[in-house]
């Protein structure tokens, strides 16, 4: 039985567009699967940028804590490592420079990477505190 536009659409015939072609089933799913890698890369880049910003903030916290501790003559390294998140403490290092009545501590924290094989280096911050005599 052929379908004619002037008659109601019979339910036993497959759905057809006005041009007579069969509907493209699954096309949207295929397009989504093709676009999925782009979405994943954008999401991973966003997470990586967040990690870089968080690591820089943690380096600033470590530098201030290390400078405060060094100004009290208690050493900077332990205070630096204790001031950062535990999962970043292993990649934290502090350098101390004393000059007269003040001490400057530079903290460097390794930036973690969510992409294997990519190295983003480390974030560094410095803080200066007066020496407490």
TIFI-258593 format. One record per residue: residue in three letters; y, x, z of N, C-alpha, C in turn. Coordinates in steps of 0.05 Angstrom, whole numbers, plus 5000, padded with zeros to 4 digits. Example, Ala and Ser with C-alpha at 12.3 -4.5 7.8 and 13.67 -1.06 7.14 Angstrom:
REM residues 2
ALA488652645156491052465156493452645156;SER495552575142497952735143500152585157;
END
This chain:
REM residues 133
UNK497750175000500050005000502550185000;UNK504150154982506650304979508850174994;UNK510450335007512750225022515050165003;UNK516249935006518649864991520949825010;UNK523349925004525649905022526449615029;UNK525749425013526549155019524649015037;UNK522449145045520449025063520649165090;UNK519749035112519649175138517649415137;UNK518249615153516549855153513849795165;UNK511649835151509049775162508249985183;UNK507149915205506550105227504250295220;UNK502650235200500350415194501050645175;UNK503550655165504450875149505751085166;UNK505451345159506851545175509851525170;UNK511351615190514351595188515251785166;UNK517051685149518151835127521151805127;UNK522552015120525451995117526051835092;UNK528651795089529551645066528951785040;UNK528652055040528152195016525152215009;UNK523452105026520652105021519052345031;UNK520452545043519052775053517952715081;UNK515852835088514752805115516452955135;UNK516852855159518552975179517453245187;UNK519253435191518553705198517853715228;UNK515353685234514553685262514353965273;UNK515454015296515254275309517354475300;UNK519154405283521154585273522954685295;UNK523654505313525454585335524054785353;UNK521454735358519954925375519755195363;UNK519455215337519355475323522055615324;UNK524155455320526855575322527455675350;UNK526555525370526955605398525355865404;UNK522955885394521356125399522656365385;UNK523856325362525256545349527756625363;UNK529056445377531556505391530956605420;UNK528556555430527856635457528256935463;UNK527557115446528057405452531057465456;UNK532757335440535657375443536557275471;UNK535557045479536256935505535257125528;UNK532957235525531857415545533457675547;UNK534357775524535958025524538657965538;UNK539857745532542457675544542057635574;UNK539957505583539457475611538957735625;UNK537357915613536858175625539458345626;UNK541158325606543658465607545458365630;UNK545458105634546957985656545958085683;UNK543358085686542158185712542758475715;UNK542558635694543158925696546058975704;UNK547958825692550758855699551158775729;UNK549858575738549958505766548958725784;UNK546758855776545659075792547559315792;UNK548859365770550859585769553159535788;UNK554159285787556459215805555559225834;UNK553159125841552259135868551859415878;UNK550759585861550359865868553060005873;UNK555059945857557660065861558859975888;UNK558459725894559459615920557959755943;UNK555359795940553859925961554660225964;UNK555360355942556360625944558960645960;UNK560760445956563160445972562660406001;UNK560760226007560060176035558860436048;UNK557160566032555860816043557961036047;UNK559961056029561961266032563661206057;UNK564460956062566060896085564460946111;UNK561960866111560260906135559861206140;UNK559361356119558961646121561461786131;UNK563761706120566361826129566961756158;UNK566361516166566861436194565061606212;UNK562561636205560661796221561462096221;UNK562262196198562962476196565562536212;UNK567362336213569862376227569362396257;UNK567162276266566362296295564462526300;UNK564062706279562362936281559462866286;UNK558462646273555762556277554062596251;UNK555162706230553762746205553962496187;UNK554062536161554562326143552062206130;UNK550062376125547762286109546262056121;UNK545662066147544161846159545761586159;UNK548361606164550061366163550261246135;UNK550361426115550461326087547961176080;UNK545661286086543061156079542660896095;UNK543660896119543360646136545260426127;UNK547360496113549360296105548660136080;UNK546760246064546060106039543559936044;UNK542959766025540559606025538059786026;UNK535959696039533659866042532459946015;UNK532559775995531359845969533060035953;UNK535460095962537260295949537460545966;UNK536560545991536960776009535661025999;UNK533361005985531961245976533561395955;UNK535261265940536861405919539661455927;UNK540261465953542961505963543361785973;UNK545561915965546262175975549262185981;UNK549862346001552762366009553462656011;UNK555862716001556962986004559462976021;UNK559863166037562163176056563963406050;UNK566563356050568563566047570663526069;UNK570963736086572863726107575363886100;UNK577563776106580063916101582163856122;UNK582264026142584263996163583663766181;UNK585363566181585163336199583663106186;UNK582463136164581062916151578463006139;UNK576662816135574062866123573762666100;UNK572762776077572262606054569262606048;UNK568062366045565262346039564962206012;UNK563362325995562762205969559862115969;UNK559461855965556761745964555961685935;UNK553461745929552361685903549861525907;UNK549661305893547261125895546161095867;UNK543561145864542261115838542260825830;UNK542960765805542960495795540160425786;UNK538960215797536260135788536460005760;UNK534360035745534159925718531959715716;UNK532559485704530459295699529059335672;UNK530259515656529059575630527659855633;UNK524959855631523560115634524560325614;UNK524960565623525760775605528760815603;UNK530360625612533260655610534360755637;UNK536060965635537161075660540161025659;UNK541160895680544060835681545561025700;UNK544161225709545461425726545861325754;UNK548161395766548761315793551661235795;UNK552161075816554860985822555861155845;UNK558361245843559461415863562161305873;UNK562561335899565061255912565761455933;UNK568261485939569161675960570861525980;UNK570761626005572361516026573361746044;UNK575861726053577061926070577861796097;UNK577161936119577861846145579062076161;UNK580862016180581862236197579762326217;UNK579762586222577862706241578762626270;UNK576862526285577362456313576762706331;UNK578862816343578463056359577662996387;
END
